Amino acid sequence: MVADGSQLGQPYDFLLKVIVVGESGTGKSCLLHHFIHGNVKENATQTIGVEFASRLLRVGEKDLKLQLWDTAGQERFRSVTKSYYRGASACLLVYDITRRASFEPLEQWLSDARSLASSDLRVVVVGNKLDCQEDRQVSFQEARDWALQHKCQYMETSSLNGENVERPFVLACQSILSAIQSGNISPEKPGSGITYGDRGLRSVAVNSSTKNSKFTFTEVMPNGNRSGTVSLQTVKSRFDGCC
């Protein structure tokens, strides 16, 4: 799995590490493939260990580069894949709506992710294979209630026909941008899973010349657009010795 080459080298505001976890056979790799390439993954095979890809995603007025880590769901790879959880800023927790056995272990997957990733980890529970409604074993209501109980967002998708494929990624990114806006997450914090891109660094460099500087962004929300501002602490030390 590789990134869309047409996006390589394009400027972005923030770099986010996103992990995709869940039981084997839930369609994680197919979901990522459709998100990156916009089409169905043919001849899909089980992921061995971990696969990596990246994609630029525009959310509001911000361009985000997502580092996407697709982890194997088989138990024998669990010790290896867990090492890739560290420093993740967002997690897609995927199960198959037609297979209850993939839903029941979500508690353990979530526990592992939260114990190893960023302390500010944003989690979206994803019920995949929405195109197989007639075979559903986990209701929308049950899964959404579980997600809310565990302070996660919820979305159902189909990696076959592409329905809602982008939404889990957008939801996670919106949550992260809102947390940056409110000051609850700082890209300066080690292990946050978020770093400034070239465009973001230029913005900080300009704004940091003024005390209590601010930046603005428009956040895409289900009910429309919302603008906001966030104060940035001076980051002079980042630019010491520059120019």
Summary of the structure (lengths in Angstrom):
residues: 243
radius of gyration: 18.4
end to end distance: 39.0
largest distance: 62.8
contacts: 757
relative contact order: 0.17
helix: 34%
strand: 27%
